[in-house]
């Protein structure tokens, strides 16, 4: 029996949309990507400072999912089907070698995001995918019966109506995508920002912009959250991996509190307080130098001086003259410094949100809607978000691949 090709439309020309389109392109499918902008893969182009952090070198799905504040449970099964190793193999098989950096992030060996853009575009075109830019969608409707041809009707701003049998919404965090998902029967968890820097105006940070410390523990005590890692002092507050991770896990809490929160900083997270005390007391009995000129820890001099002053100690005072009470104050400043988050900044050009289509309404074996037959989702339109390091792209590759596999199957 002859069956006409399945007509599949992907709304959104980003990473998830392209991967979904490629995965479902066969001789028996007719696949079209509709992208509202002038360029496809815009976020891929700017990600990682223009280098594109494709994925992360962790090949144990159980460990990998620990990097998702939202979505880890559903991704555990999804990664058993397509994980970071599969991503690496997919790009390698198409001529794109990925290099692994010391922190696990993986970039194309060219260190140029254009390599990824060109690869995805070339493969899509080779597979017969039609890529339409400037094709802004204004509405999506589903016909009432499965038997009808063109189950979905997509109206473009130009007035053109595009019909299809399968529809993949891969519109990122766009409010329009969420609106269409709602119109097709889905609940949407209200999106709020994730992955951002902290605005902190504090005298202890004056003149410290550009200073970085490797092993810093940050805590939001009211949210019972903490993260450890590198921190960078900026002219507006704090940035760096530890801050970005904490902002992701605390995204809802911080949003609900208008980005005002108490922050505890332990600049010496790799040491326990008693070891710190022992080292400082040892200096008190042996060191005759000025305190500011003799730091026993791996801290930048300017930060060390700032923390000494914050503890109420004269930096030029000698260790031998320091009281035990003053040492206790210095330990508190080093390990439990209290700061006030007063707002949020952004993380370069990479804007990530938490929130999106309710995950309970998606079949994560195929990415098909449980509410609307023939409708699929992939990427950031879902209530899934990862910390920085290639995890959000891996979610896009995985959900796009699963959606593509699901859509090409004739029901």
N, C-alpha and C positions, 0 to 999 in steps of 0.2 A: 504493500500500500504506500502511495506517495504522500509525504507530508511536506508542506511548504516550510522553509526555514523559520525557526523561531525568531521573532523580532524582539530584540532586547535593547532597552535604552538605559544608559547610565547617566544620571544627573550629577555632575561634579567631575571636573577634570583634574583631580588631585591624585595623590599616591594611591589611595584606596580605590578610587574610581578606575584608574588605569589598570591596576592589578586585577580588579574584578572583570573589566572588559576583556583583557588579554586571556584570563583564565576561562572565560566562557565562549571565546571565539573558536568556532569549528566550521567545517563546510556546511553544517546544518543550522547555523545561527547567523543572524544579521544583526550586528552590534553597532550601536551609535553612542558616542560620548557627547553630551551637551554641556558645554562650559560657558558660563555667562561672561567671563572676562575675555580679554584679548589674547591672553596666554594661558596655556595649560600648565599644570605642575608648578604653580607659582610658589607654593610653600616649600617644595623640594628645592627650588632654585636658591632660596635665601637661607635655608636651614644650615645649622652648623657653621655660621659665618661664611656661607657660600661654598662649603665643602660637602655638606649633606651627610649627617650621621645616620647611615642606612639602618644599622641594627646594633646589637650589643653581643659581644663574644661570651655568651653564656648559653650552653646547650642542654641544660637541665630545665625542662619546663616548670618543675616544682619550685626551683630557685628563681627562675626568670619572672614568674608571676608575682613574686614578693615586691616587685618594683611598680606595682599598680595600686594606687590608693583606692581606685574604684575599678571593678571589673576583673579582679584577680581570679575569682571563683570560676566564672564562665570561660576565661581565657585558658585555664588549666587544660580543659578538654580540647579547646581550639588549637592550642599549641601541640597537642599530641598528633594533630593532622598536618600542621604547617608551622614550623618554629624557626628560630634564628638560623639554625644549620641549613634548613631548606632555602631560606632567603639567600644565604651566602652561595649555595650551590646553584640557585636560579640565576643569579647575576654572573657568577663565574662561567656558567655554561653559555652565556651570551656575551662573553668577552670582557666582562667588567670584574677586575680583581679588587677585592676589598682588603685593606690593611687594618690590623688591630693595634690600637694605642695602649699605653700602659694601664689606663683606667678601664679598658674593655670596650671603649667605643670603636666602632668600625666605620671607616670612610673609604671611598674609592681611592685606589692607589694614585690617581691623578690629583687628588685633593681638590677636585672641582665638581660641584654639584651638576654642572652641565653634562657630565659623563652619565649620570643617572637619568637625567631628563632625556638625553638623546637615545639612551638604551630603551627606555620605556616607550618613547614615541616611535622609534624604529620598529620594535617588536609589534606594537599595536597595529601600525600600518601594514607591516608584513603579514599580519594575521587577518587583514581585511577589515579592521575596525575603522569606522567612519568617525573622524574627530571634527566636531563643529565648535568653533569659538564664536563669541559674541552671540551665543544662543541662550538668551536669558529666559528662564522658565517663569511663568506667572501663576500657573495653577496646574494641579494634577488631580485627575478624577479616575475612579475605577467604575467600569460598567457593572451592571447588576448581576449578570450571569456569566459563568465560566465558559459557556459554549460560544459566546460572541468572539469574533475576531477582534484583535486589538483590545485586549482587556483593559488597558489604561489609555487615557487620552491626556496628552501633555500640551498645554497651550503656551506658546512662546510670546514674548513681548511684541514680536513682529505681526502677530495674529495667526501665524501658522500653527496647525495642530498636528502633533506627531503621535502616532499610535504605536502600541507595543504589547507583546504578550507577557513579558517580564520587565520589571522595573527595579533598578538599583538606585537607592538614594545614598549618595556619597558626598554630601554637601558640607562636610566639616561642621563647624559650630555655627553656621549661618542660621539666623532666625527663620529664614524662609524655609529651609529644610525641615526645621522643627514644626513649622506651621503646616506643611504638607503632611508630615507624619501624623500630626493631630487630626487633620482632616480625613486621613485614612484609618482612623480608629485607635491611634496610639497615645499613650501617656508620655509626657516629656518632663523629666526632672529639670527644674529651672537651672540653666547654665550659670556658673560663676567662674571668675578667673582662677587659674592654677599656674604654677611655675612663675613666680614673680619675686622681685627683690623687696627688701624691707626699708622703708623710710624711717630713719632714726636720727633725731637731732639731739646730740649729746656732746657735752664738752670733752668727754674722753676720746671722741673721734676726731676732734679738731686737729688739723695738720697731719692726719694719718691716711689720707686718701692714697690708694695704691698699695697699702700694706696687706700682705696675705699671711695666713697662718694655716698650717696643714691639718692638724687634728683638733678641731674645736667642736665641743658639744653644745648644741643650742636646744633650749627647752621652752615650750609654751606650757607653763604649769597648769593653767586653767583648763587646757585641752588635754592634758596628760600626754603630750607628744614631745618627742625629742629626736634629733638627728645629729650625727657626727660626721665631720668631713672638713674639707678646705673652706675657708671663709676669706672674703676679700672686703676690706674697708673701702668704701667709695665716698665721694663728696656728699652723697645724700644719705648714706647709711651703710647697709650690709648687702653683699651679694656673695656669689660662689655656690658650689654644689650643695653644701649643707643647708644654706638658706633656701635654695630652690626646692630641695627635697622637703624641707619643713613646710614651705608654702603649699606644696602639693597635698601633703597629708592633712594640713590644717586649713585647706581652702574654704570649706564650709564654715568652720568655726570663725575664721578671720573675716569672712564676708558678713556673717551674722553679727559680728562685733565691730563692723565698720572699719576694719583693719586697725583697730586700737587694741593692743594687748601687751601684757608683761612678758618680757623675754629674759631668760637666765642664760648667761654665757660662761662656759668653763673653757678657758684658753689652754688648759693643760689636761685635756680629757684622757690622755694616755698615762697619767700619773694619779695615784690615789693621794688623798689629802695628807695622810701620815708621812708618805715619802716626801711630799712637798715640804711639810713642816721640818722633817729631819734635815733636808738640804739647807733650808733657811737658817735653822738653828746652828748648823755646822758652820755657815758663813759668819754668824754672829760671834763665834768663838775664835775664828781664824782669820777672817778677812778685815783688813784695815782700810780698804779702799772705800770710796764713796759708793753708796748703794746703786746709783744710776750707772756706774761704770763696771758693775759686777753682777751680771744676770746669770744665774745658774741654769736657766732654762733656754730652750730654743725659741725665743721670741724676738721679734724685731726690736731694736733698741728704742725707737720712738714709742712703740706700744708699751714696752716695759716702763719707760719713764712716765707715760700717761697714767698707767695703773698704779704706780708708786704714789703719784700726786693724788689720785682718786682715793687712795687709802689714807690720805692725810699725812703723808710722810715727806719730809724734805729730801729731794733726790740727792743732795750733796751730803747728807748725813752719812756717817760711817756705820757699817754693819754692827760694830761693837757697841755703838750707842743706841741701838734699836731695842725697844722694850718688847716683851713677849706679847703684850696687848697690841702693839703696832704690827707685829708679825701676824697675829690672828686676823687683823683687819686686811692685811695684804693677801693672806690666803683666801679670804672671802672674795676679795676683788678679782683674784686670779681664777677662782673656781666657781663662784656663785654671783658674778656681777649682775646687777639688776638694770635692765634697760627697758625703754618704752617704745614699742612699735607704734608709729603714728600715721602709717599709710603704706601703700604699696607702690612699687615702681613696676617696670616691665623687664622681661628677659630678652634683650636685643629685639629682633623683629619677630621672634617666635612666640605667637600667642596661643596658649593652650587653655582650654576650659575643662572644668568638671561639670557633669550634667549631660543631658541628652535623652535619647529614646530609652524608655524603661527596658532593662535587660531581660526581665521576666517575660516580655512579650516577643522575644526572638528565639528561634530555634538555632542554637549555636552549632549544630551539625551542618546546617546549610545556609545560615544567616537569613532564612525566610521569616517573614512576619507570622506570628501566631494569630494575628487579628485580621490579616488581609492577604488572601492567597495571591501569589505571584509577585508580591512586594518583598524586596530584600534591602538590607542595610549593611554598610561597611564604613569603618573609619570613625572619625571623631563625632559624627552625628549621634553615635551611641554614648551611653553614660559610662564611658571607659576613658581613663587617662592615666598615663605613666609619668614617672619622674624623668628628668633629663638624662640623656645617655643613649638614645636610639630606641627607647621603649615605645614611644608613641608611633614611630614609623613601623616598628614590628607589628603593633596592633593593626595598623592600616594594611600591611602586606597580608597578614594572616586572615583578617576578616574579609578583605577583598578576594583573596584566593578561594576561601570557603564559599563566598557568595557566587563567584564565577562557576565553581564546580556545581553548585546547586541549581543555578539558573539554566545551565545548558542541558539539564536532564528534562526530557519531554514527559510531562505528567499524564 
